[in-house]
Amino acid sequence: MKGVMLMAGKRQPTVLVKANGRKHLSKAEEAERLAAEPQVEPSACVKPPGWLTKRFHSEFLEIGQILLNAGLYTELDRDVLGQYFVARDGWLKANKKASAAIRDNDEKRAQSWTTIQNTYFRQARQCGEVMGLSVTSRCRLVVPESVKQKSEDQNPFLQLIEGGLASEA
């Protein structure tokens, strides 16, 4: 394929590259890559952003804790998760207005509210996908086989099922 340039894939974090085991990195290359990658410490707790109204706080804390437990939440994600709740709330309100306009056979008002509804829906969907709130966005998360294997090796229930625990002997 002379003259054809192939594009490289998306740059993956060094930890993922090493876990996949498909590419050998020298210690110098690994150190250089790690130094160039942003390092974000995981959050100790979930805290809503200051601008988020109080009525969203309990749900923010609930969803935030689920994301934190799954390893999908850091302090940098507070605003995106807050924006998700605001956009979803806007979508719910616009949905009610659009439904009322449709019931009243007011085509112009229904079209206007449907446009607003679509805007809020797109915003909520985009925030949700970024945070891993949808099934498809969670499926895009890559867990290397070696990490999966380590967690399976340390799972006492799986060992019990397979008959590998020493206490059975």
PADREN-228986 format. One record per residue: z, y negated, x of N, C-alpha, C in turn. Coordinates in pm, 1 decimal. Layout:
      n_w      n_v      n_u     ca_w     ca_v     ca_u      c_w      c_v      c_u
        Z        Y        X        Z        Y        X        Z        Y        X
...
//
This chain:
      n_w      n_v      n_u     ca_w     ca_v     ca_u      c_w      c_v      c_u
      0.0    117.9     85.3      0.0      0.0      0.0      0.0   -123.3     89.3
   -108.3   -145.4    152.7   -119.6   -256.7    244.3   -123.8   -387.9    168.0
    -46.6   -485.6    216.2    -47.9   -618.3    155.4     45.5   -633.0     35.9
    110.6   -525.9     -3.3    202.0   -533.0   -117.1    344.3   -545.1    -64.1
    414.3   -648.9   -109.7    552.7   -667.7    -67.0    645.0   -611.0   -173.8
    737.2   -529.1   -131.2    833.9   -473.7   -224.6    960.2   -557.9   -219.3
   1015.1   -586.1   -336.3   1137.5   -665.5   -342.4   1258.4   -575.2   -327.5
   1354.4   -624.2   -254.2   1478.8   -549.8   -238.8   1558.2   -558.2   -368.4
   1645.4   -460.9   -390.4   1730.4   -463.6   -508.8   1840.5   -566.7   -494.6
   1918.7   -578.6   -597.1   2031.2   -671.4   -596.5   2130.4   -631.0   -488.6
   2181.6   -729.0   -415.5   2277.3   -699.2   -309.0   2405.2   -643.6   -370.6
   2448.6   -531.2   -317.7   2568.6   -465.4   -367.7   2685.6   -495.2   -275.6
   2806.9   -498.5   -330.4   2924.3   -519.4   -246.0   2934.3   -410.3   -139.2
   2989.1   -446.1    -24.8   3001.6   -354.1     88.0   3078.4   -228.1     50.1
   3184.0   -243.6    -27.1   3263.7   -127.7    -68.7   3176.9    -28.7   -145.8
   3090.7    -78.4   -232.7   3002.8      7.7   -310.6   2898.1     73.3   -221.9
   2841.4     -2.9   -126.5   2741.9     52.6    -34.7   2803.5    168.0     44.4
   2926.0    147.3     94.9   2993.3    253.1    171.1   3025.5    373.7     83.1
   3070.8    348.3    -38.8   3108.1    457.9   -128.7   2987.4    541.8   -167.8
   2871.4    477.7   -183.2   2750.2    552.2   -217.4   2706.7    642.4   -103.4
   2736.0    600.6     19.9   2706.2    683.4    135.8   2560.0    695.0    171.7
   2474.0    613.3    113.4   2331.3    622.8    141.8   2288.8    537.6    261.3
   2375.2    446.3    303.5   2340.1    356.7    413.0   2454.5    353.4    513.0
   2419.8    366.5    639.7   2521.8    359.5    744.5   2534.7    215.3    791.0
   2656.7    165.4    792.9   2683.8     31.1    843.9   2768.0     44.4    970.3
   2727.7    -28.5   1074.2   2812.6    -30.2   1193.2   2937.3   -110.6   1158.9
   3039.4    -99.0   1242.3   3162.7   -173.1   1216.6   3136.2   -323.3   1217.3
   3048.4   -367.5   1304.5   3014.8   -510.2   1311.9   2942.1   -555.3   1185.1
   2844.5   -474.3   1138.1   2772.0   -506.4   1014.9   2866.8   -510.6    895.3
   2955.0   -410.3    889.9   3050.1   -403.8    779.5   3142.0   -525.9    779.4
   3194.1   -561.6    895.2   3282.6   -677.6    905.3   3208.8   -806.4    867.9
   3084.7   -818.0    911.4   3004.2   -936.8    880.0   2978.3   -946.2    729.7
   2943.7   -834.1    668.9   2919.6   -832.9    524.2   3046.1   -866.8    446.1
   3158.7   -804.3    487.1   3284.9   -829.4    417.1   3326.9   -975.9    429.5
   3302.8  -1035.2    545.5   3339.2  -1175.7    566.0   3253.9  -1268.2    479.1
   3130.6  -1227.8    450.5   3040.2  -1311.0    371.1   3062.0  -1295.1    220.5
   3129.1  -1187.6    180.1   3150.0  -1162.4     36.9   3273.2  -1237.2    -13.0
   3263.6  -1291.5   -133.4   3382.8  -1357.4   -188.5   3489.8  -1254.2   -221.5
   3611.3  -1283.8   -186.4   3723.4  -1194.0   -214.3   3811.7  -1258.4   -320.3
   3826.7  -1192.5   -433.0   3908.8  -1243.9   -542.0   4019.9  -1144.3   -568.5
   4140.4  -1191.7   -557.7   4255.6  -1105.1   -583.6   4265.8  -1076.9   -732.7
   4298.8   -954.4   -770.6   4317.8   -925.5   -912.3   4438.4  -1002.8   -966.3
   4432.3  -1038.4  -1090.9   4540.2  -1114.2  -1154.3   4662.2  -1026.3  -1174.6
   4777.0  -1087.6  -1164.7   4901.2  -1015.8  -1193.2   4926.0  -1011.4  -1343.7
   4882.1  -1116.4  -1413.2   4899.5  -1121.4  -1558.1   4785.0  -1200.4  -1620.1
   4774.5  -1191.0  -1749.3   4670.4  -1259.9  -1824.8   4730.1  -1387.8  -1881.3
   4662.8  -1499.9  -1858.1   4711.1  -1627.8  -1907.5   4593.2  -1707.0  -1964.9
   4601.9  -1749.1  -2091.2   4490.8  -1823.2  -2151.6   4471.3  -1958.6  -2083.0
   4347.7  -2008.9  -2081.3   4325.3  -2141.3  -2023.8   4394.2  -2248.2  -2108.4
   4429.5  -2360.1  -2047.3   4501.4  -2466.4  -2116.8   4425.2  -2526.3  -2234.2
   4292.7  -2527.1  -2228.0   4213.3  -2589.8  -2333.3   4198.5  -2501.3  -2457.6
   4231.0  -2372.9  -2446.9   4214.0  -2280.5  -2559.4   4323.1  -2305.1  -2663.3
   4282.1  -2321.3  -2789.6   4379.1  -2349.6  -2895.5   4472.8  -2230.6  -2916.2
   4591.4  -2259.5  -2963.8   4698.6  -2159.5  -2977.5   4659.5  -2041.9  -3066.1
   4574.6  -2064.6  -3166.2   4542.4  -1956.1  -3258.8   4463.5  -1842.6  -3193.8
   4405.5  -1867.6  -3075.6   4332.5  -1762.6  -3004.9   4417.7  -1692.0  -2900.2
   4537.4  -1744.4  -2872.3   4617.2  -1693.8  -2760.7   4653.5  -1545.9  -2773.2
   4698.1  -1501.7  -2888.6   4741.7  -1361.8  -2899.5   4625.1  -1265.8  -2877.1
   4510.0  -1297.0  -2933.9   4394.1  -1209.9  -2914.4   4344.5  -1217.3  -2769.6
   4350.2  -1337.0  -2711.0   4313.1  -1354.4  -2570.2   4399.7  -1264.4  -2482.3
   4530.0  -1267.3  -2507.5   4623.2  -1186.7  -2428.3   4596.4  -1036.6  -2446.3
   4567.0   -996.9  -2569.1   4541.2   -856.0  -2597.7   4415.4   -806.6  -2526.0
   4303.7   -876.9  -2545.3   4177.2   -836.2  -2483.1   4184.5   -853.0  -2331.4
   4247.5   -962.0  -2287.3   4262.9   -985.1  -2144.3   4340.1   -873.6  -2076.2
   4444.6   -823.6  -2139.5   4523.7   -714.5  -2082.1   4442.1   -586.4  -2073.4
   4361.8   -560.9  -2175.3   4274.3   -442.4  -2172.5   4176.5   -453.1  -2055.8
   4115.7   -571.6  -2038.5   4022.3   -592.3  -1928.3   4093.6   -583.2  -1792.7
   4214.4   -636.3  -1785.7   4292.4   -630.7  -1661.4   4322.8   -486.2  -1623.9
   4362.4   -406.3  -1721.7   4392.3   -264.8  -1696.6   4268.2   -187.7  -1652.1
   4150.8   -232.6  -1699.1   4025.3   -166.9  -1661.3   3970.4   -219.5  -1529.5
   4038.0   -318.7  -1470.9   3992.1   -376.2  -1345.0   3876.4   -472.6  -1362.1
   3860.5   -529.2  -1481.8   3748.2   -618.2  -1511.2   3790.6   -763.5  -1530.3
   3912.2   -799.2  -1490.9   3961.3   -934.1  -1517.9   4029.0   -992.0  -1393.3
   3993.2  -1116.7  -1361.6   4062.8  -1195.4  -1260.1   4087.0  -1333.2  -1320.0
   4159.9  -1417.0  -1249.5   4187.0  -1552.8  -1297.7   4058.6  -1631.5  -1320.1
   3954.3  -1598.8  -1245.0   3826.6  -1668.7  -1259.3   3759.6  -1641.7  -1393.5
   3802.6  -1537.6  -1461.7   3742.0  -1498.7  -1588.8   3806.2  -1564.8  -1709.9
   3913.2  -1641.2  -1689.4   3985.3  -1701.1  -1803.0   3894.8  -1785.1  -1891.2
   3816.4  -1873.1  -1830.6   3732.0  -1961.9  -1910.5   3624.9  -1886.4  -1988.2
   3563.7  -1787.0  -1924.5   3458.6  -1711.0  -1993.4   3515.9  -1636.9  -2113.0
   3632.6  -1575.9  -2096.1   3694.2  -1504.9  -2208.1   3734.6  -1603.3  -2318.0
   3786.5  -1718.7  -2280.1   3818.8  -1821.9  -2379.0   3694.5  -1870.2  -2452.8
   3584.2  -1889.9  -2379.7   3458.9  -1933.0  -2441.9   3408.1  -1827.9  -2540.1
   3431.7  -1702.0  -2508.3   3392.7  -1595.3  -2600.0   3461.7  -1613.3  -2735.2
   3593.4  -1636.8  -2734.0   3666.8  -1650.9  -2859.7   3623.9  -1774.5  -2937.7
   3597.2  -1884.0  -2868.1   3552.4  -2006.5  -2934.5   3414.4  -1985.4  -2997.1
   3323.2  -1922.7  -2922.2   3188.5  -1897.6  -2974.1   3191.5  -1800.2  -3091.8
   3275.0  -1697.1  -3081.2   3285.7  -1600.9  -3191.5   3340.2  -1667.6  -3316.7
   3439.1  -1755.9  -3299.0   3494.8  -1828.3  -3412.6   3389.2  -1918.5  -3476.3
   3310.2  -1986.7  -3392.8   3200.7  -2069.7  -3445.0   3099.4  -1986.7  -3521.6
   3069.8  -1867.8  -3470.1   2976.3  -1779.0  -3538.9   3032.1  -1738.0  -3674.8
   3161.1  -1703.7  -3681.6   3221.0  -1664.0  -3809.1   3213.8  -1775.5  -3912.0
   3243.8  -1898.7  -3869.0   3237.8  -2013.3  -3960.7   3094.5  -2039.5  -4006.4
   3000.4  -2035.1  -3911.7   2859.9  -2057.9  -3947.3   2808.7  -1946.3  -4037.8
   2856.9  -1825.3  -4019.1   2817.0  -1712.5  -4102.6   2861.0  -1734.9  -4247.1
   2984.2  -1783.6  -4264.0   3033.7  -1812.4  -4399.9   2951.2  -1922.4  -4466.0
   2920.2  -2027.7  -4390.6   2840.7  -2139.6  -4445.5   2699.4  -2093.1  -4480.5
   2638.4  -2010.6  -4392.4   2503.6  -1960.9  -4419.2   2503.6  -1870.5  -4542.7
   2604.3  -1785.7  -4554.3   2614.2  -1696.8  -4671.6   2630.6  -1777.2  -4800.4
   2712.9  -1882.5  -4794.9   2732.6  -1966.6  -4912.9   2602.3  -2036.5  -4951.2
   2528.4  -2084.9  -4851.5   2401.5  -2152.7  -4879.5   2299.8  -2055.8  -4938.6
   2298.8  -1934.8  -4892.2   2207.0  -1833.0  -4945.3   2244.9  -1799.3  -5088.7
   2375.5  -1786.1  -5116.1   2422.1  -1760.1  -5253.3   2382.9  -1873.8  -5347.5
   2387.7  -1998.4  -5295.9   2354.2  -2115.1  -5377.5   2203.6  -2140.6  -5384.4
   2125.3  -2053.1  -5322.1   1979.0  -2067.8  -5316.7   1936.6  -2200.8  -5254.9
   2012.7  -2250.5  -5157.5   1980.8  -2374.1  -5086.5   1912.7  -2335.1  -4955.2
   1780.0  -2324.6  -4960.6   1704.0  -2273.4  -4847.1   1716.7  -2361.4  -4722.6
   1715.0  -2492.0  -4741.3   1722.3  -2584.2  -4627.2   1858.0  -2571.8  -4556.6
   1964.9  -2571.3  -4634.0   2099.2  -2558.5  -4576.8   2118.9  -2420.5  -4513.3
   2064.7  -2316.8  -4578.2   2074.9  -2180.0  -4524.6   2003.4  -2170.0  -4390.3
   1886.3  -2230.6  -4380.9   1811.1  -2227.0  -4255.0   1886.5  -2300.6  -4144.6
   1944.9  -2414.1  -4178.3   2021.4  -2491.1  -4080.5   2142.2  -2412.7  -4029.4
   2217.5  -2353.0  -4121.7   2336.8  -2277.4  -4081.4   2301.1  -2147.9  -4009.7
   2188.5  -2089.0  -4045.0   2144.4  -1967.5  -3976.5   2108.3  -1998.5  -3831.7
   2047.1  -2114.2  -3807.6   2015.5  -2156.1  -3670.6   2143.6  -2175.4  -3590.3
   2241.2  -2240.9  -3650.1   2369.8  -2261.5  -3583.3   2438.7  -2127.1  -3558.7
   2432.0  -2040.4  -3658.6   2490.8  -1906.8  -3647.8   2429.3  -1830.2  -3530.1
   2298.2  -1835.3  -3516.6   2229.7  -1766.7  -3406.7   2271.2  -1821.2  -3270.4
   2289.5  -1952.6  -3262.2   2332.3  -2014.5  -3136.3   2469.7  -1963.8  -3095.4
   2563.1  -1965.5  -3189.4   2697.7  -1914.9  -3159.0   2696.3  -1766.5  -3126.0
   2612.7  -1690.4  -3195.7   2604.5  -1547.0  -3169.5   2556.4  -1521.0  -3026.8
   2452.1  -1593.3  -2984.5   2400.3  -1576.5  -2848.5   2506.4  -1611.8  -2744.5
   2580.8  -1720.0  -2770.3   2687.1  -1759.3  -2677.4   2794.8  -1651.3  -2669.2
   2837.6  -1602.5  -2783.9   2942.4  -1499.2  -2786.2   2893.8  -1371.6  -2719.7
   2770.9  -1333.1  -2748.8   2715.7  -1211.2  -2688.7   2705.5  -1224.5  -2536.8
   2660.1  -1340.3  -2490.0   2646.4  -1359.9  -2345.9   2783.2  -1354.6  -2276.7
   2881.9  -1421.9  -2333.7   3017.0  -1417.5  -2275.7   3073.0  -1275.5  -2279.3
   3050.6  -1207.3  -2390.3   3100.2  -1070.2  -2405.0   3037.0   -975.4  -2305.3
   2907.0   -991.9  -2280.5   2839.6   -905.4  -2184.3   2888.4   -931.4  -2043.3
   2911.2  -1057.7  -2010.1   2961.1  -1091.7  -1877.3   3098.0  -1029.3  -1854.1
   3180.7  -1025.5  -1958.0   3317.1   -973.6  -1945.9   3326.1   -822.3  -1965.3
   3216.2   -757.0  -2001.2   3219.7   -612.4  -2022.1   3273.9   -574.8  -2158.2
   3254.9   -660.9  -2258.3   3308.6   -634.3  -2392.0   3216.2   -550.0  -2478.5
   3093.5   -526.7  -2433.0   3002.5   -443.5  -2511.1   2980.9   -310.2  -2439.9
   2939.3   -211.6  -2513.9   2917.7    -78.6  -2458.3   2810.0    -83.8  -2349.8
   2700.8   -153.9  -2376.7   2591.6   -157.5  -2279.4   2632.2   -230.1  -2151.9
   2712.4   -335.1  -2163.0   2753.6   -405.3  -2041.3   2849.8   -319.9  -1959.1
   2933.9   -240.9  -2025.8   3022.7   -150.8  -1951.4   2943.2    -39.4  -1885.0
   2833.7      3.5  -1947.2   2750.6    108.5  -1888.2   2680.6     59.7  -1762.1
   2663.0    -70.3  -1747.8   2598.6   -124.9  -1628.1   2692.5   -127.4  -1508.2
   2821.3   -111.2  -1533.3   2916.4   -107.4  -1423.0   2893.6     21.0  -1345.1
   2885.5      8.4  -1215.0   2854.4    122.6  -1131.0   2982.1    174.2  -1065.9
   3012.0    300.0  -1091.1   3124.8    364.6  -1025.0   3065.8    471.7   -935.1
   3079.9    455.7   -804.6   3020.9    553.4   -712.6   3081.1    691.5   -731.7
   3002.9    794.3   -700.7   3046.0    932.8   -716.7   3171.4    963.6   -635.2
   3181.0    906.9   -515.1   3297.5    937.9   -431.6   3426.0    884.3   -494.1
   3418.3    768.8   -561.2   3535.6    714.0   -628.6   3570.9    800.7   -748.4
   3468.3    843.6   -821.9   3492.3    932.4   -935.8   3557.5   1060.9   -888.3
   3507.7   1116.8   -777.3   3559.1   1242.8   -725.7   3704.8   1228.7   -685.3
   3740.0   1118.3   -617.9   3878.7   1097.2   -576.6   3970.8   1092.9   -698.0
   3927.7   1023.5   -805.2   4013.4   1015.3   -923.1   4025.2   1150.5   -991.8
   3919.6   1230.2   -988.6   3926.7   1363.6  -1047.6   4016.2   1455.0   -965.2
   4010.9   1439.9   -830.9   4094.5   1522.3   -744.1   4242.6   1493.5   -765.3
   4275.5   1371.1   -803.1   4414.9   1331.5   -819.5   4462.9   1343.6   -963.5
   4381.7   1397.7  -1051.4   4416.2   1408.1  -1192.2   4488.6   1540.6  -1216.7
   4621.1   1536.0  -1238.5   4696.2   1661.5  -1255.6   4654.9   1738.5  -1381.4
   4611.7   1668.9  -1484.9   4570.9   1737.9  -1607.4   4442.7   1816.3  -1584.4
   4349.4   1754.7  -1510.8   4225.9   1824.5  -1479.1   4254.6   1944.9  -1390.2
   4347.0   1930.0  -1294.7   4385.0   2041.0  -1208.5   4449.8   2153.0  -1288.7
   4532.4   2116.2  -1386.0   4598.4   2215.3  -1470.5   4496.2   2293.4  -1551.6
   4400.7   2222.4  -1608.4   4296.0   2286.8  -1688.2   4214.9   2382.7  -1601.7
   4187.7   2339.4  -1478.7   4107.3   2423.2  -1389.4   4190.0   2531.0  -1321.8
   4319.7   2528.1  -1346.4   4408.0   2629.9  -1287.9   4436.8   2606.5  -1142.0
   4428.5   2482.9  -1097.6   4446.3   2455.4   -956.5   4583.2   2407.6   -916.7
   4676.6   2395.4  -1009.0   4810.9   2350.0   -970.5   4889.6   2464.2   -909.3
   4964.1   2434.1   -806.2   5040.1   2534.1   -734.3   5155.7   2587.1   -818.1
   5202.5   2511.1   -916.3   5317.8   2553.5   -996.4   5285.9   2673.2  -1085.8
   5158.8   2700.3  -1108.3   5121.0   2813.8  -1191.6   5131.2   2946.4  -1115.4
   5124.4   2937.9   -984.2   5121.8   3060.0   -901.7   5251.9   3134.1   -901.8
//
